[in-house]
């Protein structure tokens, strides 16, 4: 896997982070964004033609989850 990490900071303090992971053939891309007490996970799966988004609050409770099927 290939991983890209972006850190959002303010006055030297980390206030958010985005971690994007690519599988070996780039057919699945997962982005995990932690900011302001929420975590969003977005997965693009080109092989299965889906996009999934899940948003969790600071307690880890899912507050929104959706999966869309891509059209050719």
MMTF fields as JSON, N, C-alpha, C and O atoms, coordinates in Angstrom:
{
  "mmtfVersion": "1.0.0",
  "mmtfProducer": "UNKNOWN",
  "numBonds": 287,
  "numAtoms": 288,
  "numGroups": 72,
  "numChains": 1,
  "numModels": 1,
  "chainsPerModel": [1],
  "groupsPerChain": [72],
  "chainIdList": ["A"],
  "bondAtomList": [4, 2, 8, 6, 12, 10, 16, 14, 20, 18, 24, 22, 28, 26, 32, 30, 36, 34, 40, 38, 44, 42, 48, 46, 52, 50, 56, 54, 60, 58, 64, 62, 68, 66, 72, 70, 76, 74, 80, 78, 84, 82, 88, 86, 92, 90, 96, 94, 100, 98, 104, 102, 108, 106, 112, 110, 116, 114, 120, 118, 124, 122, 128, 126, 132, 130, 136, 134, 140, 138, 144, 142, 148, 146, 152, 150, 156, 154, 160, 158, 164, 162, 168, 166, 172, 170, 176, 174, 180, 178, 184, 182, 188, 186, 192, 190, 196, 194, 200, 198, 204, 202, 208, 206, 212, 210, 216, 214, 220, 218, 224, 222, 228, 226, 232, 230, 236, 234, 240, 238, 244, 242, 248, 246, 252, 250, 256, 254, 260, 258, 264, 262, 268, 266, 272, 270, 276, 274, 280, 278, 284, 282],
  "bondOrderList": [1, 1, 1, 1, 1, 1, 1, 1, 1, 1, 1, 1, 1, 1, 1, 1, 1, 1, 1, 1, 1, 1, 1, 1, 1, 1, 1, 1, 1, 1, 1, 1, 1, 1, 1, 1, 1, 1, 1, 1, 1, 1, 1, 1, 1, 1, 1, 1, 1, 1, 1, 1, 1, 1, 1, 1, 1, 1, 1, 1, 1, 1, 1, 1, 1, 1, 1, 1, 1, 1, 1],
  "groupList": [{"groupName": "UNK", "atomNameList": ["N", "CA", "C", "O"], "elementList": ["N", "C", "C", "O"], "formalChargeList": [0, 0, 0, 0], "bondAtomList": [1, 0, 2, 1, 3, 2], "bondOrderList": [1, 1, 2], "singleLetterCode": "X", "chemCompType": "L-PEPTIDE LINKING"}],
  "groupTypeList": [0, 0, 0, 0, 0, 0, 0, 0, 0, 0, 0, 0, 0, 0, 0, 0, 0, 0, 0, 0, 0, 0, 0, 0, 0, 0, 0, 0, 0, 0, 0, 0, 0, 0, 0, 0, 0, 0, 0, 0, 0, 0, 0, 0, 0, 0, 0, 0, 0, 0, 0, 0, 0, 0, 0, 0, 0, 0, 0, 0, 0, 0, 0, 0, 0, 0, 0, 0, 0, 0, 0, 0],
  "groupIdList": [1, 2, 3, 4, 5, 6, 7, 8, 9, 10, 11, 12, 13, 14, 15, 16, 17, 18, 19, 20, 21, 22, 23, 24, 25, 26, 27, 28, 29, 30, 31, 32, 33, 34, 35, 36, 37, 38, 39, 40, 41, 42, 43, 44, 45, 46, 47, 48, 49, 50, 51, 52, 53, 54, 55, 56, 57, 58, 59, 60, 61, 62, 63, 64, 65, 66, 67, 68, 69, 70, 71, 72],
  "secStructList": [7, 3, 3, 3, 3, 3, 3, 3, 3, 3, 6, 6, 3, 3, 3, 3, 3, 3, 3, 3, 3, 3, 7, 6, 6, 1, 1, 3, 3, 3, 3, 3, 3, 3, 3, 6, 6, 3, 3, 3, 3, 3, 3, 3, 3, 6, 6, 6, 6, 3, 3, 3, 3, 3, 3, 3, 7, 6, 6, 1, 7, 3, 3, 3, 3, 3, 3, 3, 3, 7, 7, 7],
  "xCoordList": [0.836, 0.0, 0.876, 2.006, 0.326, 0.991, 0.168, -1.06, 0.814, 0.115, 0.623, 1.827, -0.336, -0.031, -0.693, -1.876, 0.064, -0.474, -0.297, 0.786, -1.383, -1.359, -1.806, -2.859, -1.0, -1.319, -1.718, -1.003, -2.881, -3.344, -2.962, -3.331, -2.21, -1.775, -2.069, -2.182, -2.189, -2.409, -1.531, -1.639, -0.672, 0.264, 1.08, 1.358, 1.459, 2.287, 1.529, 2.132, 0.218, -0.582, -1.365, -1.988, -1.332, -2.087, -3.577, -4.018, -4.351, -5.801, -6.573, -7.799, -5.869, -6.52, -5.498, -4.319, -5.974, -5.075, -5.882, -7.005, -5.296, -5.867, -4.868, -3.706, -5.321, -4.472, -5.148, -6.267, -4.457, -4.997, -4.156, -2.932, -4.828, -4.159, -4.592, -5.781, -3.606, -3.841, -3.39, -2.315, -4.202, -3.728, -2.724, -2.477, -2.151, -1.032, -1.353, -0.485, -2.588, -2.919, -3.806, -4.386, -3.905, -4.657, -6.151, -6.822, -6.684, -8.106, -8.966, -10.179, -8.349, -9.066, -8.296, -7.112, -8.99, -8.396, -9.248, -10.459, -8.616, -9.329, -8.751, -7.541, -9.628, -9.234, -9.87, -11.089, -9.04, -9.531, -9.176, -8.001, -10.202, -10.027, -10.489, -11.668, -9.57, -9.896, -9.77, -8.693, -10.876, -10.857, -12.033, -13.157, -11.775, -12.828, -13.719, -14.923, -13.128, -13.872, -14.637, -15.294, -14.568, -15.244, -14.223, -13.14, -14.602, -13.78, -14.636, -15.722, -14.149, -14.848, -13.937, -12.736, -14.553, -13.824, -14.516, -15.695, -13.762, -14.307, -13.484, -12.256, -14.166, -13.486, -14.002, -15.201, -13.076, -13.373, -12.893, -11.699, -13.805, -13.454, -13.794, -14.937, -12.784, -13.011, -13.305, -14.025, -12.77, -13.013, -14.48, -15.092, -15.05, -16.453, -17.385, -18.6, -16.818, -17.582, -18.455, -19.63, -17.864, -18.596, -17.791, -16.562, -18.531, -17.961, -18.712, -19.943, -17.98, -18.595, -18.084, -16.889, -19.0, -18.644, -19.277, -20.479, -18.459, -18.937, -18.386, -17.198, -19.259, -18.85, -19.165, -20.281, -18.157, -18.309, -18.039, -17.214, -18.746, -18.467, -17.286, -16.699, -16.935, -15.753, -15.874, -14.86, -17.085, -17.291, -17.184, -17.223, -17.047, -16.962, -18.301, -18.373, -19.385, -20.723, -20.909, -20.601, -21.406, -21.66, -22.841, -23.927, -22.623, -23.705, -24.216, -25.285, -23.459, -23.912, -23.085, -21.874, -23.771, -23.075, -23.864, -25.085, -23.141, -23.805, -22.853, -21.638, -23.436, -22.676, -23.364, -24.573, -22.595, -23.122, -22.433, -21.24, -23.19, -22.627, -22.351, -23.22, -21.137, -20.742, -21.362, -21.59, -21.625, -22.178, -21.129, -20.38, -21.088, -20.096, -20.48, -19.759],
  "yCoordList": [-1.187, 0.0, 1.245, 1.236, 2.306, 3.603, 4.534, 4.529, 5.336, 6.186, 7.619, 7.87, 8.561, 9.992, 10.549, 10.305, 11.3, 11.893, 13.404, 13.907, 14.117, 15.573, 15.965, 15.53, 16.788, 17.242, 18.707, 19.538, 19.01, 20.385, 20.883, 20.287, 21.996, 22.514, 23.993, 24.701, 24.439, 25.844, 26.194, 25.577, 27.174, 27.586, 26.406, 26.313, 25.508, 24.37, 23.194, 22.162, 23.327, 22.23, 21.538, 22.193, 20.204, 19.444, 19.556, 19.249, 20.0, 20.114, 19.202, 19.111, 18.54, 17.617, 16.823, 17.174, 15.733, 14.894, 14.19, 13.742, 14.102, 13.356, 12.276, 12.567, 11.034, 9.916, 9.244, 8.743, 9.238, 8.618, 7.39, 7.469, 6.256, 4.986, 4.469, 4.427, 4.077, 3.505, 2.057, 1.755, 1.144, -0.232, -0.33, 0.654, -1.505, -1.65, -1.254, -0.724, -1.501, -1.142, 0.099, 0.382, 0.837, 2.092, 1.921, 2.896, 0.705, 0.495, 0.807, 0.976, 0.885, 1.258, 2.378, 2.242, 3.485, 4.638, 4.921, 5.108, 4.954, 5.233, 6.495, 6.601, 7.455, 8.702, 8.762, 8.649, 8.941, 9.091, 10.503, 10.866, 11.302, 12.695, 12.893, 12.712, 13.263, 13.557, 15.048, 15.617, 15.688, 17.133, 17.536, 17.08, 18.374, 18.986, 17.961, 18.177, 16.844, 15.839, 14.847, 13.958, 14.977, 14.002, 13.276, 13.787, 12.086, 11.295, 10.918, 10.36, 11.221, 10.769, 9.813, 10.039, 8.738, 7.726, 7.616, 7.274, 7.913, 7.817, 6.8, 6.884, 5.837, 4.802, 4.802, 4.663, 4.96, 4.821, 3.432, 3.139, 2.589, 1.233, 1.112, 0.838, 1.321, 1.315, -0.08, -0.226, -1.1, -2.474, -2.844, -3.443, -2.493, -2.793, -1.648, -1.757, -0.541, 0.613, 1.232, 1.523, 1.43, 2.036, 3.149, 3.183, 4.054, 5.08, 4.985, 5.01, 4.875, 4.771, 5.905, 6.201, 6.537, 7.601, 7.284, 7.03, 7.302, 7.113, 8.254, 8.568, 8.87, 9.953, 9.54, 9.12, 9.665, 9.302, 10.526, 11.373, 10.61, 11.695, 11.304, 10.238, 12.152, 11.92, 10.668, 10.155, 10.171, 8.937, 7.694, 6.575, 7.878, 6.745, 6.277, 5.283, 6.987, 6.633, 7.118, 8.268, 6.253, 6.627, 7.589, 7.275, 8.761, 9.726, 9.805, 10.36, 9.254, 9.196, 8.145, 8.033, 7.382, 6.389, 6.216, 6.063, 6.244, 6.104, 5.388, 5.575, 4.568, 3.913, 4.209, 4.023, 4.669, 4.944, 4.028, 3.747, 3.564, 2.761, 3.678, 4.437, 3.599, 4.428, 3.883, 2.681, 4.779, 4.364, 4.546, 5.523, 3.598, 3.655, 4.669, 4.852],
  "zCoordList": [0.0, 0.0, 0.0, 0.487, -0.556, -0.556, 0.314, 0.225, 1.157, 2.114, 2.007, 1.954, 1.976, 2.001, 3.255, 3.491, 4.065, 5.287, 5.23, 4.934, 5.519, 5.577, 6.981, 7.446, 7.656, 9.008, 8.946, 8.388, 9.535, 9.645, 11.029, 12.04, 11.062, 12.364, 12.467, 11.467, 13.705, 13.998, 15.19, 16.249, 15.017, 16.075, 16.597, 17.793, 15.691, 16.076, 16.665, 16.961, 16.841, 17.387, 16.285, 15.45, 16.287, 15.305, 15.612, 16.72, 14.616, 14.807, 13.854, 13.933, 12.973, 12.047, 11.275, 11.222, 10.669, 9.873, 8.787, 9.019, 7.61, 6.498, 6.117, 5.834, 6.111, 5.706, 4.518, 4.628, 3.382, 2.172, 1.858, 1.758, 1.705, 1.427, 0.06, -0.259, -0.738, -2.068, -2.04, -1.52, -2.599, -2.688, -3.837, -4.534, -4.033, -4.971, -6.406, -7.099, -6.874, -8.254, -8.347, -9.395, -7.235, -7.169, -7.458, -7.8, -7.328, -7.587, -6.365, -6.493, -5.172, -3.957, -3.273, -2.965, -3.041, -2.362, -1.136, -1.246, 0.034, 1.274, 1.903, 2.102, 2.215, 2.862, 4.24, 4.371, 5.276, 6.642, 7.084, 7.146, 7.393, 7.764, 9.2, 9.502, 10.089, 11.483, 11.683, 11.509, 12.052, 12.27, 13.139, 12.93, 14.093, 14.891, 15.596, 15.736, 16.04, 16.787, 15.95, 16.493, 14.63, 13.778, 12.907, 12.62, 12.503, 11.596, 10.4, 10.556, 9.216, 8.011, 7.258, 7.112, 6.786, 6.016, 4.663, 4.582, 3.596, 2.249, 1.483, 1.442, 0.875, 0.106, -1.333, -1.578, -2.276, -3.693, -4.098, -4.023, -4.519, -4.938, -6.422, -6.787, -7.273, -8.71, -9.231, -10.219, -8.594, -9.027, -8.829, -9.713, -7.672, -7.388, -7.763, -7.601, -8.267, -8.724, -7.628, -7.852, -6.431, -5.321, -4.658, -4.714, -4.032, -3.172, -1.856, -1.84, -0.751, 0.566, 1.439, 1.453, 2.168, 3.101, 4.448, 4.535, 5.497, 6.862, 7.71, 7.646, 8.504, 9.399, 10.828, 11.134, 11.71, 13.117, 13.99, 13.647, 15.125, 16.073, 16.953, 16.764, 17.908, 18.736, 19.606, 20.081, 19.822, 20.591, 19.723, 20.235, 18.411, 17.498, 16.982, 16.259, 17.348, 16.877, 15.444, 15.132, 14.579, 13.189, 13.143, 13.631, 12.554, 12.426, 10.985, 10.732, 10.053, 8.657, 7.929, 8.119, 7.094, 6.278, 4.979, 4.987, 3.88, 2.592, 1.632, 1.68, 0.763, -0.304, -1.617, -1.751, -2.584, -3.922, -4.914, -4.793, -5.895, -6.972, -8.158, -8.588, -8.677, -9.812, -11.092, -11.228, -12.014, -13.297, -14.367, -14.372, -15.266, -16.346, -17.384, -18.365]
}
